[in-house]
Amino acid sequence: MPAPVQYDVCVVGAGPVGGTLACRLAEAGLRVAVVDRAALPPMEHPDFDGRAYAIATGSLPFLEASGVWDALPAPSGPIAHIRVTDGRLGRPASRLFLDFQAAALGPDAGPFGWMVEARALRVALNARLHALPAIAVFAPAEAAIARESGGVSIAIAGGPSLTARLVVAAEGRNSPLRAAAGIPVTRLPYGQTGIVCAVAHERPHEQTALEHFLPAGPFAQLPMAPSAEAGPDLSAIVWTERTADAARILALDPARFAAELTRRLGDHLGAIRPVGRRWSYPLSAMFAHRLVATRLALVGDAAHGIHPIAGQGLNLGFRDAIALADLLIRAHAAGEDLGAPGLLARYQRARRADNLLMLLVTDGLDRLFSTNNPVLRLGRDLGLAAVDRIPPLKAAFMRQAMGLATSR
Ligand SMILES: Cc1cc2nc3c(=O)[nH]c(=O)nc-3n(C[C@H](O)[C@H](O)[C@H](O)COP(=O)(O)OP(=O)(O)OC[C@H]3O[C@@H](n4cnc5c(N)ncnc54)[C@H](O)[C@@H]3O)c2cc1C
């Protein structure tokens, strides 16, 4: 029997968080095994995932350091301006709203973030995972993983045996590694579905994102870069509805679907035309009670899932990966054990507060805004107006949206 192949870290899940973390570690000289149960090339196909991510400015240096940003197949659309409005279906937005301009933070502030299609991110990730000599990719593959205080053994079904000092669970919300470690999870169902699609429009979006709070849930229009197929003026839509209503809306014929969309979006972009297929994602929140166990660290959606109300789920996962990569790269340079209990405890300490805060903020926002209660509506409208008029408070909100105000 051949001797097991030795790696420093084994990352299970080659999604945006696990894949980027693996590239960052390999760029810093660590040997990394990446295991995904699915084949990677089909994830680049337009029919695999309809989401477009709002990637916050604070996540950018990590994507650049991993080489993923430069491997994106198309330019990303910047978000320079965010409007937050409140209203009722079919009526104009409330007079009280928030208006954020990234330029207000100073000439060097850059945009709030960038819109990147999920499939474009997969193209870049898959290219980097296969280009970096320090990474071995096993996909599609099933792995039997045994974690012990002395190290981790990984048996790839029908393939080689590996060892690593640490295994990283990045398999998304239903993480088998998290379950096998007995880490408890709190789940919050929302009874809401996210309808996702793209729309071409008559007028330019001026790099402006709109978050329109409606009683059924938030409706977001996010500015995309021009597309050769869909045209120069394009936006991504993330539209939250109660699940029963979402099923009805998703089944509408194209003209009625476009009419329902226009009722929520308003007419500021002129005539709209939905392009491509409609997607739907059931929405829930989830929080793992611990981020670590013996030679195991959880990152990304394996550790927490949040409401997409503020487009922060992936950015939160990137912040896990940044914190873990910093600790691992330093420990590797110092010749220390990459799965030592002290290192894992430091990782958990670094990430708990930010993860919990973001869960509470997104959950609170959804509950506060997805309501018809007139008292709550008045209170929050006055709150929005107050934030808009208090410059330091407004600047703090903007830095949070950029991912620059974390407790890291
Ligand atoms: C409608 C919607 C819109 C969103 N918009 C935004 C946004 O604008 N900005 C933002 O920051 N976030 C957004 N999010 C959140 C974002 O999609 C997630 O936070 C992100 O996908 C998490 O990435 P991940 O790599 O942790 O997990 P995933 O994307 O779930 O990737 C998991 C990977 O692990 C693999 N895997 C699964 N099981 C196994 C297994 N047993 N063994 C091995 N591999 C396995 C999968 O094949 C996959 O490759 C949105 C979410 C929704 C639902």
The ligand as an SDF file (V2000), in Angstrom:
LIG
                    3D

 53 58  0  0  0  0  0  0  0  0999 V2000
  -30.7850   34.6390   -3.0040 C   0  0  0  0  0  0  0  0  0  0  0  0
  -29.4170   34.7890   -2.3770 C   0  0  0  0  0  0  0  0  0  0  0  0
  -28.6340   35.8940   -2.6960 C   0  0  0  0  0  0  0  0  0  0  0  0
  -27.3870   36.0630   -2.0990 C   0  0  0  0  0  0  0  0  0  0  0  0
  -26.6500   37.1770   -2.3930 N   0  0  0  0  0  0  0  0  0  0  0  0
  -25.4980   37.4050   -1.7530 C   0  0  0  0  0  0  0  0  0  0  0  0
  -24.7330   38.6030   -1.9890 C   0  0  0  0  0  0  0  0  0  0  0  0
  -25.1160   39.4620   -2.7880 O   0  0  0  0  0  0  0  0  0  0  0  0
  -23.5680   38.7920   -1.3030 N   0  0  0  0  0  0  0  0  0  0  0  0
  -23.1200   37.8840   -0.3990 C   0  0  0  0  0  0  0  0  0  0  0  0
  -22.0820   38.1350    0.2550 O   0  0  0  0  0  0  0  0  0  0  0  0
  -23.7920   36.7100   -0.1600 N   0  0  0  0  0  0  0  0  0  0  0  0
  -24.9660   36.4460   -0.8120 C   0  0  0  0  0  0  0  0  0  0  0  0
  -25.6480   35.3010   -0.5710 N   0  0  0  0  0  0  0  0  0  0  0  0
  -25.0710   34.2860    0.3370 C   0  0  0  0  0  0  0  0  0  0  0  0
  -24.0840   33.3640   -0.4010 C   0  0  0  0  0  0  0  0  0  0  0  0
  -24.7390   32.7470   -1.4880 O   0  0  0  0  0  0  0  0  0  0  0  0
  -23.5000   32.2900    0.5240 C   0  0  0  0  0  0  0  0  0  0  0  0
  -23.1230   32.8640    1.7420 O   0  0  0  0  0  0  0  0  0  0  0  0
  -22.2790   31.6150   -0.1370 C   0  0  0  0  0  0  0  0  0  0  0  0
  -22.6730   30.8900   -1.2830 O   0  0  0  0  0  0  0  0  0  0  0  0
  -21.5790   30.6720    0.8270 C   0  0  0  0  0  0  0  0  0  0  0  0
  -20.4320   30.1440    0.1950 O   0  0  0  0  0  0  0  0  0  0  0  0
  -19.7430   28.8140    0.7460 P   0  0  0  0  0  0  0  0  0  0  0  0
  -18.5260   28.6100   -0.1130 O   0  0  0  0  0  0  0  0  0  0  0  0
  -19.5820   28.8810    2.2120 O   0  0  0  0  0  0  0  0  0  0  0  0
  -20.8080   27.6370    0.4940 O   0  0  0  0  0  0  0  0  0  0  0  0
  -21.5170   27.1150   -0.8740 P   0  0  0  0  0  0  0  0  0  0  0  0
  -21.6340   28.2200   -1.8680 O   0  0  0  0  0  0  0  0  0  0  0  0
  -22.7460   26.4300   -0.3890 O   0  0  0  0  0  0  0  0  0  0  0  0
  -20.4700   26.0480   -1.4340 O   0  0  0  0  0  0  0  0  0  0  0  0
  -20.3220   24.7790   -0.8200 C   0  0  0  0  0  0  0  0  0  0  0  0
  -19.4270   23.8810   -1.6780 C   0  0  0  0  0  0  0  0  0  0  0  0
  -19.2450   22.6270   -0.9640 O   0  0  0  0  0  0  0  0  0  0  0  0
  -19.5800   21.5230   -1.7970 C   0  0  0  0  0  0  0  0  0  0  0  0
  -20.1380   20.4590   -0.9420 N   0  0  0  0  0  0  0  0  0  0  0  0
  -21.3880   20.3640   -0.4290 C   0  0  0  0  0  0  0  0  0  0  0  0
  -21.4920   19.2560    0.3190 N   0  0  0  0  0  0  0  0  0  0  0  0
  -20.2840   18.6320    0.2680 C   0  0  0  0  0  0  0  0  0  0  0  0
  -19.7800   17.4240    0.8470 C   0  0  0  0  0  0  0  0  0  0  0  0
  -20.5320   16.6480    1.6170 N   0  0  0  0  0  0  0  0  0  0  0  0
  -18.5010   17.0950    0.6020 N   0  0  0  0  0  0  0  0  0  0  0  0
  -17.7110   17.8820   -0.1850 C   0  0  0  0  0  0  0  0  0  0  0  0
  -18.1480   19.0320   -0.7540 N   0  0  0  0  0  0  0  0  0  0  0  0
  -19.4240   19.3990   -0.5250 C   0  0  0  0  0  0  0  0  0  0  0  0
  -20.5680   22.0740   -2.8180 C   0  0  0  0  0  0  0  0  0  0  0  0
  -20.5380   21.3090   -4.0280 O   0  0  0  0  0  0  0  0  0  0  0  0
  -20.0350   23.5060   -3.0320 C   0  0  0  0  0  0  0  0  0  0  0  0
  -19.0220   23.5460   -4.0140 O   0  0  0  0  0  0  0  0  0  0  0  0
  -26.9030   35.0960   -1.1650 C   0  0  0  0  0  0  0  0  0  0  0  0
  -27.6770   33.9650   -0.8730 C   0  0  0  0  0  0  0  0  0  0  0  0
  -28.9250   33.8220   -1.4630 C   0  0  0  0  0  0  0  0  0  0  0  0
  -29.7620   32.6000   -1.1230 C   0  0  0  0  0  0  0  0  0  0  0  0
  1  2  1  0
  2  3  1  0
  2 52  2  0
  3  4  2  0
  4  5  1  0
  4 50  1  0
  5  6  2  0
  6  7  1  0
  6 13  1  0
  7  8  2  0
  7  9  1  0
  9 10  1  0
 10 11  2  0
 10 12  1  0
 12 13  2  0
 13 14  1  0
 14 15  1  0
 14 50  1  0
 15 16  1  0
 16 17  1  0
 16 18  1  0
 18 19  1  0
 18 20  1  0
 20 21  1  0
 20 22  1  0
 22 23  1  0
 23 24  1  0
 24 25  2  0
 24 26  1  0
 24 27  1  0
 27 28  1  0
 28 29  2  0
 28 30  1  0
 28 31  1  0
 31 32  1  0
 32 33  1  0
 33 34  1  0
 33 48  1  0
 34 35  1  0
 35 36  1  0
 35 46  1  0
 36 37  1  0
 36 45  1  0
 37 38  2  0
 38 39  1  0
 39 40  1  0
 39 45  2  0
 40 41  1  0
 40 42  2  0
 42 43  1  0
 43 44  2  0
 44 45  1  0
 46 47  1  0
 46 48  1  0
 48 49  1  0
 50 51  2  0
 51 52  1  0
 52 53  1  0
M  END
$$$$
